[in-house]
Amino acid sequence: MKTVIKNGHVLDPLTNSNEVMDILLVDGTIAKVGKELQEEADKVIDATGKYVMPGFIDLHVHLRDPGLEYKETIETGARAAAHGGFTTICAMPNTKPATDCAEVVSYIVEKAKKLELVNVLPIGAITVGQDGVELADFAAMKEAGICAISEDGKSVMSTDLYMEAMKQAAALGLPVLAHCEDRPLVRGGVMNAGKKAEEFGLKGITNAVEDVIVARDILMAKEAGCQLHLCHCSTADSVRLVKLGKEMGVALSAEVCPHHFAMTDEEITRNHGDFKMNPPLRGKKDVEALITGLSDGTMEAIATDHAPHGWEENNQTMDKAPFGIVGLETAFALTMTKLVVPGKITPMQMVERLSTAPAKILGLNKGGIKEGMDADLVIADLEKQTVIDRTTFFSKGRNTPFDQMPVIGEVVTTICNGKVVYSK
């Protein structure tokens, strides 16, 4: 199968391309990139006036399958990803049963493969059942197809057990994706500690809940010699600690979610599950620090922490609703609107954070538009003005604080393994 993308503005950090070119795709691989290609093809896509970028890669997605399919399935999650321009998504292990063995990993891999939508890379749990007592079999899960290990949804609080996990991960070449939360310090908190929590009469979550574990995990990774990636960083001190960790020589990377740079806790308009996430929306100084970290490269990646929930369980006050919001279908527009358009980062940096850096973190042959690389691409209109409308989501989840928000930027076409998996 040959496909030619004509007249698109190629934006690729890997090759530093920033100009109008054509791209030839052959059997799922980028075969040629150049001006006015004369190749015959089975399919021609006219990208005139649009930008062509390497497909986005999300290091942090909750697909809820197996076990919680009423929230999301692998299919609905994959379709949501394609709708948002993501061609590769990493599925966190807090499913039911947990993704803690080769059998569950194989179930996810095979189900995703049959769909032929986007690449779904399972992440293995660190402990059996995510109970924090016994380490899962990392080697068996790696053979079955995991890309990393994580206990996301919680931290491994036993430092002895976690150190052994890190050492095993280092030996197997598996990144450790860390959810940084000192559980005893949460103390029933449901949103950021501050004036807004007091206004709603809700228990607050302090920055220390995150910062204490960020510092711990960086120091442990230094001793274990593993590759550490910090998930959904939300505080100014997390940014400082990441910078310090890198100066110490730790193999360290970090991600920021769009909701954490797009909104502060002071902008929460009502006590509702749409605004409840973990970590919570933080203060203005934290948001500014996160944006600076994304701008200067301290924080390499933008990831969604896509966390769909059923409407009834989400449609409650924050003290009753579960943590988490959806993000696959809003991430690109929020990044454009809150970071690129105001000049906080450049369009090239946006692609670096959404695609090239995540690919590097996982060691994938993706994240660039270069001959021989996987034909995972997204075509987007960087100037289109739209409104986020949760009723148009492909995800089962509708839990978002950004419904009806005016945004700039729209995904037009998503191509995965050379196949169009979404087209507007």
C-alpha positions in Angstrom: 0.0 0.0 0.0 1.5 3.3 -1.1 0.2 6.6 0.2 1.5 10.1 -0.6 0.8 13.1 1.6 1.1 16.2 -0.7 1.9 19.8 0.2 1.8 19.6 3.9 3.9 21.8 6.2 6.2 19.2 7.8 7.1 19.9 11.4 9.6 17.5 12.7 12.1 18.1 15.6 14.0 14.9 14.8 15.1 16.2 11.3 14.6 19.8 12.2 12.2 20.0 9.2 9.9 23.1 9.1 8.8 23.5 5.5 6.2 22.3 2.9 7.1 18.8 1.6 5.6 15.6 0.4 5.8 12.3 2.2 5.6 8.8 0.7 4.4 6.0 2.9 4.9 2.4 1.8 3.5 -0.6 3.8 3.5 1.2 7.1 6.9 2.8 6.7 8.0 6.3 5.7 9.7 5.7 2.4 10.6 9.1 1.2 10.3 12.8 2.2 10.9 15.6 -0.2 9.6 18.4 -2.4 7.1 17.6 -5.1 7.4 13.9 -5.1 6.3 12.3 -8.4 5.6 8.8 -6.9 2.5 6.9 -8.0 0.4 5.9 -5.1 -2.8 4.0 -4.1 -3.9 7.0 -2.0 -3.2 10.7 -2.2 -3.9 13.0 0.8 -3.9 16.7 0.1 -2.5 18.5 3.2 -2.3 21.9 1.7 -2.5 24.6 4.4 -2.1 22.0 7.1 0.8 20.8 9.3 2.1 17.3 9.1 3.7 16.0 12.3 4.9 12.7 13.8 1.9 11.0 15.5 1.6 12.0 19.1 2.6 9.5 21.8 0.8 9.4 25.2 2.9 7.9 28.0 -0.1 7.9 30.4 -3.5 6.5 29.5 -6.1 4.6 31.5 -8.1 2.3 29.2 -10.0 0.5 32.0 -10.0 -2.7 30.0 -10.1 -5.5 31.3 -12.7 -5.2 34.1 -14.0 -1.7 33.9 -15.3 -1.6 30.4 -18.3 0.6 31.4 -15.8 3.5 31.7 -13.7 2.7 28.6 -12.7 -0.2 26.3 -9.5 -0.7 24.4 -11.5 0.1 21.3 -13.2 3.3 22.5 -9.9 4.5 24.0 -8.0 3.8 20.8 -10.6 5.7 18.8 -10.4 8.6 21.2 -6.6 8.5 20.8 -6.9 8.6 17.0 -9.4 11.5 17.2 -6.9 13.4 19.3 -3.9 12.8 17.0 -2.3 10.1 19.2 -0.9 7.1 17.3 0.7 5.4 20.3 -0.8 5.2 23.8 0.7 3.5 26.9 -2.0 1.7 29.0 -1.6 2.0 32.8 -2.0 -1.2 34.8 -4.7 -0.3 37.3 -7.3 -2.5 35.5 -9.3 -5.2 37.1 -7.6 -7.6 37.3 -4.4 -5.5 37.4 -2.0 -5.8 34.5 0.4 -7.7 36.6 1.1 -10.9 34.6 1.8 -12.0 31.1 -1.8 -13.2 30.5 -3.3 -9.8 31.1 -0.6 -8.1 29.0 -1.3 -10.6 26.1 -5.0 -9.9 26.3 -4.4 -6.1 25.9 -1.8 -6.6 23.1 -4.0 -9.0 21.1 -7.2 -7.1 21.5 -5.5 -3.9 20.3 -3.8 -5.6 17.4 -7.1 -6.9 16.1 -8.6 -3.4 16.1 -5.8 -2.0 13.8 -6.3 1.5 15.1 -3.5 2.9 17.2 -0.5 1.3 18.9 -1.4 0.2 22.4 1.6 -0.5 24.7 0.7 -2.0 28.0 2.5 -1.0 31.2 3.1 -3.7 33.8 2.2 -3.3 37.4 5.1 -3.2 39.9 3.4 -5.4 42.5 0.9 -8.2 42.2 -2.6 -6.8 42.2 -1.0 -3.4 42.9 -1.2 -4.4 46.6 2.4 -3.3 47.4 3.4 -6.6 48.9 4.9 -8.9 46.2 6.7 -7.9 43.0 5.1 -8.9 39.7 7.1 -11.0 37.1 8.6 -8.2 35.0 10.6 -10.5 32.7 7.4 -12.5 31.7 5.5 -9.3 31.2 8.3 -7.8 29.1 8.2 -10.9 26.9 4.4 -10.5 26.5 4.8 -6.9 25.4 5.0 -4.3 28.2 6.9 -1.1 27.5 7.5 -0.1 31.2 6.5 -0.8 34.7 4.4 1.5 37.0 2.1 1.3 40.1 0.1 4.3 38.7 -2.8 5.2 40.8 -0.6 5.0 43.9 3.0 4.9 44.9 4.9 1.8 46.1 5.3 2.9 49.7 7.8 0.2 50.7 11.2 1.6 49.8 12.8 -1.9 50.2 10.4 -3.5 47.7 10.6 -0.5 45.4 14.4 -0.5 45.3 14.3 -4.2 44.3 11.8 -3.4 41.6 14.0 -0.6 40.3 17.0 -2.8 40.2 15.1 -5.5 38.3 13.8 -2.9 35.9 17.3 -1.6 35.2 18.5 -5.1 34.5 15.6 -5.7 32.0 15.9 -2.2 30.4 12.4 -1.2 31.4 11.6 2.4 32.4 9.9 2.9 35.7 7.0 5.3 35.5 6.3 6.8 38.9 3.1 8.1 40.4 4.4 10.3 43.2 2.0 10.4 46.1 2.8 10.0 49.8 -0.5 8.3 50.7 -0.5 8.9 54.4 0.0 12.6 53.7 -3.2 12.8 51.6 -5.4 12.7 54.7 -8.6 12.5 52.8 -7.8 15.4 50.5 -9.8 15.8 47.3 -8.4 19.0 45.7 -5.5 21.4 46.1 -5.0 22.8 49.6 -5.8 26.5 49.5 -8.5 29.1 49.5 -10.7 27.3 47.0 -10.8 24.1 49.1 -11.7 26.2 52.1 -14.5 27.9 50.1 -16.0 24.5 49.2 -15.4 23.1 52.6 -13.2 20.3 51.3 -10.1 18.7 52.6 -7.0 19.8 50.7 -4.0 18.0 49.2 -0.7 19.8 49.9 2.2 20.0 47.5 4.3 17.9 49.9 2.2 14.9 49.0 3.8 14.9 45.6 7.2 16.5 46.4 8.2 14.1 49.1 7.9 11.1 46.8 9.5 12.9 43.8 12.6 13.5 45.9 12.5 9.9 47.2 12.1 8.3 43.8 14.9 10.4 42.2 17.3 9.4 45.0 16.3 5.7 44.8 16.7 5.7 41.0 20.1 7.1 41.3 21.2 4.2 43.6 19.3 1.6 41.5 20.6 2.8 38.2 17.2 2.6 36.5 15.5 4.8 34.0 12.9 6.9 35.9 10.0 8.8 34.4 7.9 11.0 36.7 4.2 11.0 35.8 1.8 14.0 35.9 4.0 16.4 37.8 2.0 19.3 39.2 4.1 21.4 41.5 6.9 24.0 41.3 9.2 21.9 43.5 8.7 18.9 41.3 10.2 20.9 38.4 13.1 22.0 40.7 13.7 18.4 41.8 13.7 17.1 38.2 16.3 19.7 37.3 18.4 18.7 40.3 18.0 15.0 39.6 19.3 15.5 36.0 22.3 17.5 37.3 23.0 14.6 39.6 23.2 12.3 36.6 20.0 10.3 37.1 18.4 8.8 34.0 15.3 10.9 34.5 12.4 12.3 32.5 9.1 13.9 33.5 5.7 14.7 32.0 3.2 17.4 32.5 -0.6 17.0 31.8 -2.5 19.6 29.8 -4.9 20.2 32.7 -2.1 21.1 35.0 -0.7 23.8 32.7 -4.2 25.0 31.4 -6.0 25.7 34.7 -5.4 26.6 38.3 -7.4 25.6 41.3 -8.7 29.2 41.5 -10.4 28.7 38.2 -12.6 25.8 39.5 -16.1 27.1 39.1 -18.1 24.5 41.1 -17.7 21.6 43.5 -18.1 18.8 40.8 -16.3 15.7 39.7 -15.3 17.3 36.4 -12.6 19.2 38.4 -11.3 16.3 40.5 -8.0 14.8 39.5 -4.9 13.3 41.1 -2.7 15.3 41.4 -5.2 18.1 41.7 -5.2 21.4 39.9 -2.6 23.6 41.6 -1.9 27.2 42.3 -0.7 29.9 39.8 3.0 29.7 40.8 2.9 25.9 40.2 1.3 26.4 36.8 3.9 29.0 35.9 6.7 26.7 36.9 5.3 23.8 34.9 5.1 26.0 31.8 8.7 27.2 32.3 9.8 23.6 32.7 8.1 22.6 29.4 9.6 25.6 27.7 13.2 25.0 28.8 13.1 21.3 28.4 13.3 20.3 32.1 10.0 18.6 31.6 10.3 16.6 28.3 6.8 15.3 27.7 3.2 16.2 27.7 0.9 13.3 28.6 -2.8 13.2 29.2 -3.4 10.9 32.2 -6.7 10.1 30.3 -8.9 8.7 33.1 -12.5 8.1 32.0 -15.3 7.5 34.4 -19.0 6.7 34.1 -21.3 9.7 34.1 -23.2 8.8 37.3 -20.1 8.3 39.4 -18.5 11.5 38.0 -21.6 13.7 38.3 -21.1 14.2 42.0 -19.3 16.6 44.4 -15.6 16.2 44.7 -15.7 14.5 48.0 -17.7 11.7 46.4 -16.6 11.5 42.8 -13.5 9.4 41.7 -10.2 11.1 40.7 -9.5 11.7 37.0 -10.6 13.4 33.8 -10.4 12.5 30.1 -7.6 14.0 28.0 -6.9 12.3 24.7 -9.3 14.4 22.7 -8.4 17.8 24.3 -4.6 17.6 24.7 -3.6 19.0 21.3 -6.0 21.9 21.4 -5.2 22.8 25.0 -1.5 22.7 24.2 -2.0 25.0 21.2 -4.3 27.4 23.0 -2.4 27.6 26.3 1.2 27.2 25.3 1.8 27.8 21.5 -0.6 30.6 20.7 0.6 32.7 23.8 4.2 32.1 22.8 5.2 30.0 25.8 6.5 27.3 23.5 7.0 27.0 19.7 5.1 24.7 17.4 8.3 22.7 17.1 8.6 22.3 20.9 5.0 21.2 21.0 5.8 18.3 18.7 8.9 17.5 20.7 6.8 17.3 23.9 3.9 15.4 22.4 5.9 13.0 20.1 9.6 13.0 19.8 10.5 13.0 23.5 8.0 10.3 24.5 9.4 8.1 21.7 12.9 8.6 22.9 11.9 7.8 26.5 10.5 4.5 25.4 13.1 3.8 22.7 10.6 3.6 19.9 11.2 4.0 16.1 8.7 6.8 16.1 8.5 10.5 16.9 10.0 11.7 13.6 9.3 12.0 9.9 12.3 10.3 8.4 12.9 7.5 5.9 12.7 4.1 7.5 10.6 5.2 10.5 7.1 4.0 11.3 4.5 5.8 9.3 2.7 7.3 12.3 1.6 10.8 11.4 -1.0 13.5 12.3 -2.2 16.2 10.0 -3.7 19.2 11.8 -4.9 22.7 11.3 -3.0 24.9 13.7 -5.2 28.0 13.2 -8.7 26.4 13.3 -10.9 27.9 16.1 -13.2 25.4 17.7 -15.0 24.7 21.0 -14.3 21.7 23.1 -17.6 19.7 23.1 -17.7 16.6 25.2 -20.7 15.2 23.3 -18.4 14.7 20.3 -15.8 12.6 22.2 -15.1 9.1 20.9 -14.2 8.1 24.5 -16.9 6.8 26.8 -15.7 9.3 29.3 -17.3 12.8 29.4 -15.5 14.0 32.6 -13.7 17.2 31.7 -13.5 20.7 33.1 -12.9 22.1 29.6 -16.4 21.5 28.0 -17.5 24.5 25.9 -14.0 26.1 26.1 -13.0 28.0 22.9 -9.7 26.6 21.6 -7.4 26.8 18.7 -6.1 23.8 16.7 -7.8 20.8 15.3 -6.7 17.3 14.2 -7.8 16.6 10.6 -6.3 13.2 9.9 -4.4 10.6 12.0 -2.4 7.9 10.3 -1.0 4.9 12.1 1.2 2.3 10.5 0.5 3.9 7.2 -3.3 3.5 7.6 -5.8 6.4 8.1 -7.4 5.7 11.4 -9.2 9.0 11.8 -10.3 11.6 9.3 -12.5 14.6 10.0 
